[in-house]
Amino acid sequence: MNKKERIKEIKLLKKEGYSIKKIISEGFTKYELLKAGYSKKDLYIINQKKTNLGILSIIFACGSLFLLPPFLGLAGIILGIIGITKNEGATAIIGLVLSFIFPFIGMILGLMVWVYL
């Protein structure tokens, strides 16, 4: 199939209501999608990774510095592991590492406040 036929095929799939992800899974390239009328913004949205679990893991890790370090740290560790298994990238890894470190720092800070009050 030559390039013009492939672009016509993409336009046909687009009219039939196929999503961009489905069209890419059929083996069409991003260049062909651009030629078929999709915008760069459409292709950018496909490449974005969701990082919700990684960000939540970081938030729980930071919260464990000041409030309930073992519980928030454990929640951050669980969210970080789930984020890594869902390929959320660097934010999940950062959240996991911080969730291991910050609870210990939080417990030390809590001990220091308790002793010196």
Secondary structure as UniProt FT lines:
FT   HELIX           3..15
FT   TURN            16..17
FT   HELIX           20..25
FT   TURN            26..27
FT   HELIX           30..35
FT   TURN            36..37
FT   HELIX           40..47
FT   HELIX           52..63
FT   TURN            64..66
FT   HELIX           69..85
FT   TURN            86..87
FT   HELIX           90..116
//
